[in-house]
Every structure is written in structure tokens, then in C-alpha cells.
Amino acid sequence: MNTTHQKLAVVAIGGNSLIQDKNKPDLRHQWDAVRETISHLANMIEQGWNLVITHGNGPQVGFILRRSELAADEVHTVPLDIIGADTQGSIGYMLQQTLENEFRRRNLDNKAIALVSQVLVDANDSAFQRPTKGIGGYLTEEQAEYFRKEGWTVVDDAGRGLRRMIASPIPRKIVELDAIKALIAQSFTVICVGGGGIPVVENSKGELREAPPSVIDKDRATALLATGVQADLYLISTAVERVALNFNQPNQKWLDTMTISEARQYLADGHFAEGSMKPKIEAVISYLENGGQQALITNPENIARALAGETGTWIVPDNPS
């Protein structure tokens, strides 16, 4: 896999790493959340891992989109691809600064860099006809009705509340992959493919253009990235310590490990929700089937314990080499 002396992990951090309390989404609290999450990732770096970090941006996209809508009478509106670039810049800045401060505090000779990333999708992807990816915050019934009248698809998002939905096409190629690999080779901690990357399509001349309004699933794009950089580990840092069968039901069962075949069976049995754990498991399967060695799902505060084999859910090939 990775040919450098350091082990390489691609880490996808979820929305809970940026907004831990939905009632406190302001930037001051986002900074607090970022600093806590980064402290756990810095522990990995201190232990000898090199990291490539991706991040979610769903709530932040929603905030900027709503500001744009409210200000439409005064200034031009902002399309989703530009909003994606904006959030990659702002969240990337927060993660980069926090990482650099952690490196300085720990006397580590490391550097971090945030890279605005495009991800190629197929303009004919059927996902453009089926909005399934939540953006923005959760809505009251009154807010949901307003957005429905505006033409949005608003549905319950994996049992967590009403949310606006948008298309989520399959990622096909990380446009900046060569640049990311060059930075890894120089031992940079790279922050990239934020929010799943900015969705772009190729025109008849092979030029890149913004895709139809859409958001790429972060975990699927991160799986593609992990495959492309030949990561030793694909780590999904999310809101739960371990993956569960029959989640939030009386017969809930936590999983310590599962193989690709077991993961596929659990998917077929409907154990994982569409807007929650399902895309994460599908992303992990994709990574492992394309040469990945191992994947881990846990929450930020338990990353160290999970790497030590004490918690988390490990997913491995059926016949690991």
C-alpha cells in the first residue's frame, strides 16, 4: 500500500466534529468543536501516522445558501458549487490553523495544508433525478412547508428531522489527486475533498464545468480518495463509538468487526439508514474491494482506543492478506 515509512490514514470527519450541539451552530462553538476533534487526530500524527483529512459541510452549505436567499434582493445569489468552494476554504482554514497550533504545542515538525478540491461526476447520473442528500440544518414543519413551496424536496433525514434534500451523484475522479499525492510525499497533513468535493462535469471539449446542483457524499468521495492515495487505513470519524445492528431498538447489537460479506448482508437486511450509516458502509466496501486493507468507524474521542483495538468497528476484506 503506502510506500513511505509512515503509515497513511485517510480520515473522514463528520458534521459532529464541527457542530456538536445543533442549538449552538455559531462559529465560536464550531472553533471549540474543531479544536477538540483535531486534538484526537494530532494524537494519531504523534504516534507516527500521516493523515489526509476530509470533512463534512452540510450545515455550513445550508447557512450560506440561506443567507444568499435572504439577501437576494440586495446582492446576487450564490450557486452550490461556489458555496462548496467557500466552505472548503473556511472549514479548511479552521482545520489547518488548529492542526498547525497542535503541531507547535507538541513540538512536532509537521505542516498542514488545505486544498480546494473538485470531484468529477457523470452528468447523466440518475441521482440527479432523485434528491437524497441532506443539506442545511434541520427544519420545523413550518420551515419545511416554506421550502416545499419554493420547490425543494424536504423529507425526514434518517429519523433525525426534516431537511432539504439535493442530488448526490457518484464520485468518479478526484481532479487534484496528483497534487494531493505530491503533498503526502512531502509529509504534509492534507485537508481536501471537503464536503465530498465540488461536483464538476466535463463538457464536449473535455473542459471542467460546474455540475447540476448537487452535493457528493463525503464518505463515498473519501473512499475514492483513500483508494487513489493507497491508504493503509480508511477511518470514518462520526457520531457513534461503534456500528450497530438494529440501531436504537431494544435488540440493538454493537459490532466490533465485520467482513465485506457480512457488511453486504447487513445492508441487504436493512440495518443501516439511507442518510446515516448506509453510505458509510457502502463507502468502506468500495475502498476494501479496490485494494484497501482495513477500515474503522468510531467517534473522535475514541479514536485512540479504537486504534488500540479496544472499541470501534473494524471492517476488513473477507480473506485479508
Helices and strands as residue ranges (DSSP letters): E 7-13, G 15-17, H 27-46, E 49-55, H 58-70, H 80-105, E 111-114, E 118-120, G 126-129, E 133-139, H 141-149, E 153-156, E 162-166, E 173-174, H 177-185, E 188-191, G 194-196, E 198-202, E 208-210, H 218-228, E 233-237, E 243-245, E 253-255, E 257-259, H 260-268, H 278-289, E 295-298, G 300-302, H 303-307, E 313-316
